[in-house]
Amino acid sequence: MRKKSTAVTALTLALTVFGAAFSVPVSAMSVSAESAIVVETSTGRTVFEKDADTRRPMASTTKIMTALIALEAGDTARQVSVSGEAVGVEGSSVYLKSGDSLTLDDLVWALMLESANDAAAAIAIEVAGSVDAFAGLMNAKAAELGLKDTHFTNPHGLDDENHYTTARDLARLAAYALKNERFREIVSTYRHNISVGGETRCLLNHNKLLKLYDGAIGVKTGYTKRSGRCLVSAAERDGVTLVAVTLGAPDDWNDHRAMLDCGFGTLEARELIKPGESVFILPCIGCEKNEVMIKNTDGLTVCVPKDTPEATWRIELPHYLWAPVYEGSTVGRIVFEAGGTTLGEVPLTACETAERIRYKTGILDKILK
């Protein structure tokens, strides 16, 4: 039975991966943030946390959800005519005018690179008909993702007592959003041009980590007087992808570099098996060839602490098969373990179809039924 992730103090790094808990003292690990967390995206396991479950305002990190819903709405190449209700929204802006025409995709670029509140409102009105209706979509998506301590009232993150999240929820949201290839491309881009009514505009990403940190992917900055500095970042190195979140962090850039360094210093990706690496021949009763080739179609790479012992594997296959056997059908598995913990498994599938022999007497058919 897998144990739950273990909470940690500001001076301890706790890592729970594949059911085993690992603790590493890191006395230098202190952050300025009121709330902070680092997670490894393939498992969703916590690497480091500080007051990660307290509800706090999230400022423009809200736009992660706004962008996600826009990208999942379909046909992002469609032209959008900017509503007057989206013009002049308080805060950061790309100075859209009523009637401006641009694609939904370009609105998402403006949203995530320039953190444009007018773009956020334009997206909400285009996708849902109004800001309030769009907030309903945001909350429905949050519920779908299991974000129990998150609530949205708007698409941009301007202050509202009922607009909040936690560092943990925000990390889960970002990890999910990064699975969307278009989202990942947008947030990891430093400079991009869009067309507004035939006029080209250059957008610059506000996320300094794209230039400051090796392997940085994005994701989103945020600030209001009430929330303080908020930041969601992600980085990938050697097959390990981390998401870091800080809320209310006066020194967020340094917080994130320290948190990501800590994660990469602790974890590594291990390729346990390549696709098609293990091939077996099993006897097959009732077919012409009398045997069937079996192999692992999938590979398996896992993220583990660097001091995890070398993995061992256990092959689970029957002694023989009965025809018919169909290509692609699962007949067994390989299970990988280390230090008494299961790291993962890959299925073993038939590489070919072995039809049952049809005898005139029908005797064998009766036996095999």
N, C-alpha and C positions, 0 to 999 in steps of 0.2 A: 504493500500500500504506500502510495507516495505521500511524503510529508509536505506540509504547506511551507511556503517561503517564510524564512525567519526574519523578524524585524531586527534592526540593528541600531546601535547608538551612532553618534557622529564620529566616533573613533574606531569603528569596526566595519569592515567590509564583510557582508554575509552573502554567500552565493549558494543557491539551491538549484541544482541541475539534475534532472532525471532521478529525482527522489532522494538524492544524497545531499546532505548539508555540509558546506565547507565554510570555515571562517578564517579570515586572514587579518591580523591586526594591521591597521594602517593609520598610525598616529598622526601622520601629516594630512590625513583626509578630513579637512574641514571646509565647509562651503559657506558663502555669504547668504545663500538663499534661505527663505523661511521654510520652503518645501522643496525637496529635490528627489530625483530618482534616476537610476540608470537601469535599463532592461536590455537583455539580449533577445533579438527579435524572433529567432527560429523556435525558441522554447517559450518566450514570454516570461522567462524567469528574472527575478530581481537580482541585480548585482550590487547595487548600493541604494540606500534610501534614507531620507531624513524627513520626518513628519509628512509622509507622502499621501496621507488619507484625509488631511484637513481641507475642507472646501474653501477655495479662494477665487477671487476674480482672475480671469485669464487674458484680458485685453485682446490683442490681435492674433494670439494663437488660436482664437475662435475660428479664424479663417481656414484652418486645416479642415474642419468639418464643412465649411461653406464650399471650399474647392472640391472636396470629395463628392458632395451631393451634386454639384454642377457637372463634374466629370462622369458621374454615374447616370446623369439624366438622359444621356444619349444625344447624338447629332450636335456635338460641340462646334461644328463648322457652320451652324446656322447663324444668320445675321440677326443681331439684336438692335432694336431701336430704343435708345436710352429714354426711360420715363423721366418726366420732370420731378417725380418723387425721389429719384436717385441723385439729383443734382444738389450740390452744396451741403452734403452730409459733413458733419463736424469731423475734424481730424485729418489724417493723411488722405491724399486725393491725387487722381490723375486729371482732374479738372474736366470731367465729362460735362457736356451740355445737352439739354433736352433735344431729342431727335438725332443725336449722334448715332452713327451706325458702325458696329463692329461685331466680330463673332463672339460667341459665348466662350470659345477657347481663349481669345485675346483678353476677355474680361478676367478669366482665371489667371492669366499671366500677370495682369495689372494687380490683381488681388494679392498674389503671393510674392511678387518681387517688390512692388512699390507699396504694398500693404494698403491699397486704395479702398477707403470706406465707401466712396461712390460706386466703385466697381462691385463691392459686396452687395450694396442695395440694388444695383441693376441686375445682378445675378438672381437675387431673391425674387424680384418682381417678375423676371423672365421665366424662372423655373416654377414658381408657386403662385404667382399672381399678386402677392403682397409680402412685406417683411414678416408680418405675423404668421402667415400661412407657411412661409419658409422656415421660421423658427419651429413650427410644428414638425416639419420634415426632419429638422436637425435633431429634435428630441426623440423622434421615432427611431432614427438611426442610432442614436446613443443607446436607446433601450435595446435595440437589436444587437449591439456590440457588448452589452452587459456593463455599460458605464453608469453605475448606480448612483454616483455622486456628482453627476454632471447635469446641468440644465441650461438651455439657451433661450434667450429672449430676442436676439438679433443676430445678423450674419457677420457683424464686424467686430464686436467686442467692446463697444462703448459701455461705460459703467451702468450697471443695473443690479440691484440687490438680488434679483432672482436669476442672474447670469453668473454661473460659477462652475468650477471643476476641481479636480484634485490632480496632483502631480502624477499619481498612478493612472488615473483615467486618461489623462492627456497622453501619457506614454503609450498606453494601449491603442488609443485612437491613431497616433502617429505611426505606430508599427503596422497597423492595418492599412492606413492610407498609402504607405510606401510600397505595398503590394501592387498598387495601381501604377503601371509603367508610365503613364502620362503624368501623373502627380509627381512621381519620382524625378522624371526629366525636368519638370518645371522648377521644383524647389532646389534642384542641384545646379541650376543655370545662373550665372552671374549677370549676364547681359542679354537682353532680347528686345527685338523690335516688334511693335504691333502697328496695325493700321486702324486709325479712327477717322471715319468719313473720308477715306482716301489719303489722309495725312499720316506719315510715319512718325511714330514716337518711340524713343529709346527708353527702356526700363532697366533699372539697376537693382540687383538684389541687396536688401539691407543686411543680410546675414554675413557678418565679417568672417565667420568660421570657414566659409568657402575658400578664403585666401589664407586664413591663419592656421588651419588644421589639416594635416595630411589625411586624405580619405573622407573628408567631410561631404555629406550629401545635401544638407539643408538643416532645418526644415522651416521654422517661422519664428520671427521676433514679435515682441508685443510690449506696449507700455501705456499706462494711464497713471494719473496721480494716485488713484485709489489702489490699483494693482501693483504699482511699482514695475520694475523691469521683469519681463517674462521671456523665456526662451525655450524653444524645443529644437534640439539638434539631433543629427544622426550622422554616423560615420561607419565606413566599412574598411576593414583591413584583413587580407589573407583569409577571406571567407567568413569572418566574424562581423556581424552588423549590430551596432548598438544604437539605442535611442536614449537621449538624456533630456531631462526636463527640470527647469528651475522656475519657481514662482516667487516673486518678491525678492529678487537677487540684485543687490547693488553692484556686484562684481561678476555678472553672469558669464562674460567671455572666459575669464580665468576659471570660474567654477566648472564650466563645461570642458575646458581642456583638461583640468585635473580629473574630472569624473570619467571622461572617455579614456584618458591615459590609464587610469586605474583598471577599467574594464579590459582594455586590450592587454594590459600587463598580466592579467589573471587568466584570460580565456584563450583558447585556440580551437580552430576547426580541424577535425581529423576525418580523413576519407577512410572509411572502414571497408568499403568494397566498391569497385567500379561496376557499371552496368555490363552484364554478360561475362563477368570475371569467373564465376563458378559454373561449371557445366557437369552434368551427371547423366548417366544412361541407366534407365530403370527397366527391368523386365516388364513386359506387358502381355497379359494372358488374353487370348482371343483375338489378336490382330495378326496381320500377315508378317510384319517385321519382327514381332516378338519383343520389341523394345521401343522406348520413347526417349528422346533427348529432352533434358530438363535444364533450365538455367535461370539465373536471376536477371530479369529484364531491367530492374531498377538498381541504381547505385544508392549508397548511403553515406552522407557526411554529417557528422554531429559536432556540436559546439560543447566543449568540456573544459574544466579547469586544467591548467597546464601540468599539474602534478597527478592527474588521473592515471592509474596504471594502464598498461597496454591492454587492449580489448582481446577477449577470447570469443570464439564463436561456436555455436551449437547448431548442427544441421538436423532438421526434423523432416524426414521423408519416409514414406512407406517402403516396405521391402520390394513390393511389386505393384503394378497397376492392373486394373481390369478394363478392357476395351468396352465401349468407345472412350477415347480420350481426345479432347478438342484443343487445338492450338490456342494458347493464351490462358487456358484454365489453370488455376492455382492448385498445386499438388503438395506443397510443403513450404518451408520457410527456413531462413538462417537467422538465428537470434544472436545478438552481440551483447556481451556483458563485460563489466570492469569493476573490480572491487566489490562484487556481490550485487551490483546494480545493473539493471537492464538499460542499455544505451539505445537500442532500437532493433528493428528487424526488417528484412526484405523478403518478399514472397518468391518462391520458386515455381516457375510456370512451364507448361509444356511448349516446346518449340515447334511442334508439328501435330497434326491430327492423325490418330490411329483408329480407323473404323473397325467395327466388329465384323469378324468373318461370318458370312451367312452360309451355314451348311444346309444342304437339301433336307436332311433328316429333321432339322430344327431342334435336335437334342441339346446342342450347346447353348442355343438361344434360351431354351427353357431353364438350363442350369444357371445362366448368367442373369436371368431376370430377378 
